[in-house]
Amino acid sequence: MARKDVFANITSPANTGAERRATPGYAAHGASRSMLNSLSELREKVALAEQYVPGDTIVELDPDLLDSSFVADRMGTDDNAYAELLEGIRERGQDTPIQVRPHPSAEGRYQIVFGHRRARAAKDLGRLVRAVVKSVSDSDHIIAQGQENSARENLSFIERAMFARRLIDMSYERTTIQTALSVDAPMLTRMLSVSGRVPADIAYAIGAAKSVGRDRWTEFAQQVERPTTLALVQTLIADPAFSQLESDARFEFLSKEIKKAERPGKRTNNASEWRADDSSVRAEFKGSGKSYSIALKAKDAGRFGRYLAENLGRFHQEFLTSTKAEGK
């Protein structure tokens, strides 16, 4: 499949002259101005990410000579999507080359910059993989890797957020990560907020969750910050049955269980009920420790309650007399 070139209009030679200006009547200020400035800053760096262009020399490599990127950007494998890719390459061949670089620490080997699934398909089919070999720095490596997946639009929100978190942990600058993910600073902050609050073991147990977007992940991150909710989720993901669910179903399952746990529980304290023979009044008794309460209900509850209040002194004396007689 041909790679979608989302920055073609920015990086093509035809656009190396005058800056594109806002359309008449459109005021570039506030968030809009910030976005335009961000795109302007990204433009130069995107050129680094456009690693393969027509005319690059394509070679055929043994998949066994290839090692994965030094930073993962996917959470698990979509078996159905991979099966479609494998069948497509079996029938039509590999349309688009992958990109690799000479391995920085293993002579004679290569490190995949992007195209891991195509390399895997070639290996599974027993074929050589078509590749462009370029010597790039680690920073340019992650920019190209991130841009490739952004262009294909096949990484979910949590995959991108966890990728950003790994790059932050590896001390990459935020501007480099923004370029790799094609996002502005506020969006990167949101991604890091989620990936910083959702423990990695929980995120990876859930998986890519392709249909779950930023807002629901943000809500989930807020929920698991509570110790009781975190403990509940950790218990649920440890159940072997959890891993048998599809990734999206895992997220939905946890969300439902969290909501159930947050509902007010049914009253389980010692409670009993008395009802008049004619059902004109009903009393519910609840007692715990030194506290005891009576709730009167039904049509005569008010009248009967006032009667009890007016005669509490007499009832108490009868109680004292009764307990003395019983020797209590």
C-alpha positions in Angstrom: 0.0 0.0 0.0 1.3 3.4 -0.8 2.1 5.5 2.2 -0.2 8.5 2.7 1.8 11.7 2.4 0.0 14.1 4.7 2.8 16.7 4.5 3.2 16.6 0.7 1.8 20.2 0.3 4.3 21.4 2.9 7.5 19.7 1.8 7.1 19.6 -2.0 9.5 21.8 -4.0 6.5 23.8 -5.4 6.0 25.2 -1.9 9.5 26.3 -1.1 8.7 29.9 -1.9 6.2 32.1 -0.2 4.4 31.0 2.9 0.8 30.0 2.6 -1.3 32.7 4.1 -4.6 32.5 5.9 -7.6 33.0 3.7 -9.1 36.5 3.6 -11.4 37.3 6.5 -9.8 34.6 8.7 -8.0 36.1 11.7 -5.0 34.0 12.8 -5.1 34.5 16.5 -5.4 32.5 19.7 -5.5 28.7 19.2 -5.5 29.1 15.4 -2.4 31.2 15.4 -0.7 28.8 17.8 -1.6 25.9 15.4 -0.2 27.8 12.4 3.0 28.5 14.3 3.3 24.9 15.3 2.9 23.8 11.7 5.5 26.3 10.7 8.0 24.9 13.3 7.2 21.3 12.3 7.7 22.0 8.6 11.4 21.9 8.7 11.5 18.8 10.9 9.0 17.0 8.8 11.5 17.0 5.9 13.7 14.8 8.1 10.8 12.3 8.5 10.2 12.0 4.8 12.8 9.4 4.5 11.7 7.6 1.4 11.1 9.4 -1.8 10.9 8.1 -5.4 14.4 7.6 -6.7 15.9 6.2 -3.5 17.8 3.0 -4.0 15.8 0.0 -3.0 17.6 -3.2 -2.0 16.4 -6.7 -1.0 17.4 -7.9 2.5 17.2 -11.1 4.4 14.5 -10.5 7.2 16.8 -12.5 9.5 19.3 -9.6 9.4 16.8 -7.1 10.7 16.2 -6.0 14.3 13.3 -4.1 15.6 13.4 -0.3 16.3 14.9 0.6 19.6 11.6 2.1 20.8 8.2 0.3 20.2 5.2 2.2 19.1 2.6 -0.6 19.0 0.8 -2.4 21.8 0.4 -5.9 20.6 -0.6 -7.1 17.2 -3.9 -6.8 15.4 -4.2 -10.3 14.0 -6.9 -9.5 11.5 -5.1 -6.5 10.0 -1.9 -8.4 9.8 -3.7 -11.3 8.0 -5.0 -8.9 5.4 -1.5 -7.4 4.9 0.1 -10.8 4.6 -2.5 -11.9 2.0 -2.0 -8.6 0.1 1.8 -9.1 -0.1 1.3 -12.8 -1.0 -0.9 -11.8 -4.0 0.7 -8.5 -5.2 4.1 -8.4 -3.6 5.5 -5.7 -1.4 4.3 -2.4 -2.8 6.1 -0.1 -0.5 9.7 -0.6 0.8 10.4 -0.5 4.5 13.2 1.8 5.9 16.1 0.5 7.8 19.4 1.9 9.1 22.8 0.1 9.6 22.6 -1.3 13.1 24.4 1.1 15.5 26.0 -1.6 17.5 25.8 -4.9 15.5 27.9 -4.9 12.3 26.3 -6.5 9.3 22.8 -6.1 10.7 20.1 -3.5 10.2 17.6 -1.8 12.5 14.1 -1.2 11.3 13.0 2.4 11.3 9.5 1.7 10.0 7.8 -1.2 8.3 7.9 -3.9 11.0 4.8 -5.7 9.8 6.0 -5.7 6.2 9.3 -7.2 7.4 7.4 -9.8 9.4 5.2 -10.7 6.4 8.3 -11.1 4.2 9.8 -13.5 6.7 6.6 -15.5 7.1 6.3 -15.8 3.3 10.0 -16.8 3.0 10.8 -13.8 0.9 13.4 -11.1 0.9 12.1 -7.7 2.1 12.4 -4.6 -0.1 14.1 -1.8 1.9 15.7 1.6 1.7 18.9 1.8 3.8 19.8 5.1 5.3 22.1 6.2 8.0 20.0 8.3 10.4 20.5 9.5 14.0 18.3 8.3 16.8 16.2 11.5 16.7 15.6 11.3 13.0 14.9 7.6 13.4 12.0 8.2 15.8 10.7 11.1 13.8 10.5 8.9 10.7 9.0 6.1 12.6 6.3 8.2 14.2 5.5 10.1 11.0 5.1 6.8 9.1 2.5 5.6 11.5 0.8 9.0 11.8 0.5 9.0 8.0 -1.0 5.6 8.0 -3.4 6.6 10.9 -3.3 3.1 12.4 -2.1 3.8 15.9 -4.7 4.3 18.6 -4.7 7.1 21.1 -3.2 5.1 23.9 -0.5 3.6 21.6 0.6 7.2 20.7 0.4 8.3 24.3 2.6 5.4 25.5 5.0 6.0 22.6 5.3 9.6 23.8 5.9 8.5 27.3 8.7 6.1 26.3 10.4 8.9 24.4 10.1 11.3 27.3 11.6 8.6 29.6 14.5 8.3 27.1 15.1 12.1 27.5 14.0 13.2 24.0 12.8 16.8 23.7 9.2 17.5 23.4 9.6 19.3 20.1 11.1 16.1 18.6 8.2 14.0 20.0 5.6 16.5 18.6 7.2 16.2 15.2 7.2 12.4 15.4 3.5 12.3 16.4 2.4 15.3 14.3 0.8 16.9 17.3 1.0 20.3 18.9 2.2 21.0 22.4 -1.3 21.0 24.1 -2.1 17.6 22.6 1.2 16.1 23.6 0.6 17.4 27.2 -2.8 15.6 27.2 -1.2 12.4 25.9 1.5 12.5 28.6 -1.1 13.2 31.2 -2.9 10.0 30.4 0.2 7.8 30.0 1.6 9.3 33.2 -1.4 8.4 35.2 -2.4 5.0 33.8 0.2 2.4 35.0 2.0 0.8 32.1 1.0 -2.7 33.2 -2.6 -1.8 33.0 -2.3 0.0 29.7 -0.5 -3.0 28.1 -3.0 -5.4 29.6 -5.8 -3.5 27.9 -3.9 -3.1 24.6 -4.4 -0.8 21.7 -8.2 -0.4 22.1 -8.5 1.1 18.6 -12.0 2.5 19.1 -11.3 4.2 22.4 -10.4 7.9 22.1 -8.7 10.6 24.1 -11.7 11.6 26.3 -12.5 8.1 27.5 -8.8 7.4 28.3 -8.7 10.7 30.2 -11.7 9.7 32.3 -10.1 6.3 32.9 -6.8 7.9 34.0 -8.7 10.0 36.5 -10.5 6.9 37.9 -7.4 4.7 38.4 -5.7 7.5 40.4 -8.0 6.5 43.2 -6.3 3.7 45.2 -9.5 1.6 45.5 -10.2 1.8 41.8 -6.6 1.0 41.0 -6.7 -2.1 43.3 -9.9 -3.2 41.6 -8.5 -2.9 38.1 -5.3 -4.7 39.0 -7.3 -7.6 40.4 -9.5 -7.7 37.2 -6.6 -7.7 34.7 -4.9 -10.6 36.6 -7.9 -12.9 35.9 -6.9 -15.2 32.9 -10.4 -14.6 31.5 -9.6 -11.0 31.0 -6.8 -11.6 28.5 -9.2 -13.7 26.4 -11.3 -10.6 25.5 -10.6 -8.4 22.5 -8.7 -5.2 23.4 -11.7 -2.9 23.0 -13.8 -5.3 25.1 -11.2 -5.3 27.8 -11.5 -1.5 28.1 -15.3 -1.7 28.1 -15.3 -4.4 30.7 -13.1 -2.4 33.1 -15.2 0.7 32.6 -18.4 -1.1 33.5 -16.8 -2.7 36.6 -15.5 0.6 37.8 -19.0 2.2 37.4 -20.6 -0.7 39.3 -18.1 -0.3 42.1 -18.8 3.4 42.3 -22.6 3.0 42.7 -24.0 3.5 46.2 -24.1 0.0 47.8 -27.2 -1.5 49.1 -27.8 -1.1 52.9 -26.3 -4.1 54.6 -26.4 -2.9 58.2 -28.7 -4.6 60.7 -32.2 -3.5 59.6 -35.6 -4.9 60.4 -39.1 -3.7 59.8 -42.5 -3.5 61.6 -45.7 -3.1 59.8 -49.2 -2.3 61.3 -51.9 -4.9 60.6 -53.8 -2.4 58.5 -50.5 -1.2 56.8 -51.3 2.4 57.9 -47.8 2.8 59.2 -44.5 1.0 58.7 -41.4 1.3 60.8 -37.8 0.5 59.7 -35.2 -0.1 62.5 -31.5 0.3 61.9 -28.9 -0.2 64.6 -25.1 -0.2 64.7 -23.1 0.1 67.9 -24.4 3.0 70.0 -26.7 4.3 67.3 -30.2 3.2 66.6 -32.8 4.8 64.4 -36.4 4.4 63.5 -37.9 5.5 60.2 -41.6 5.7 60.0 -43.4 5.5 56.6 -46.9 5.2 55.1 -49.9 7.4 55.5 -50.1 7.6 59.3 -46.3 7.9 59.8 -46.5 11.5 60.9 -49.3 11.0 63.4 -47.7 7.9 64.9 -44.4 9.6 65.1 -45.8 12.5 67.1 -47.5 10.1 69.4 -44.2 8.3 70.0 -42.4 11.5 70.6 -45.0 12.6 73.2 -44.8 9.3 75.1 -41.0 8.7 75.0 -40.7 9.4 78.7 -43.4 6.8 79.6 -41.8 4.3 77.1 -38.4 4.8 78.7 -39.7 4.2 82.2 -41.4 1.0 81.0 -38.1 0.0 79.5 -36.2 0.5 82.8 -38.8 -1.4 84.8 -38.7 -4.2 82.3 -34.9 -4.5 82.4 -34.8 -4.4 86.2 -37.4 -7.2 86.3 -35.2 -9.3 83.9 -32.2 -8.6 86.0 -30.3 -6.8 83.3 
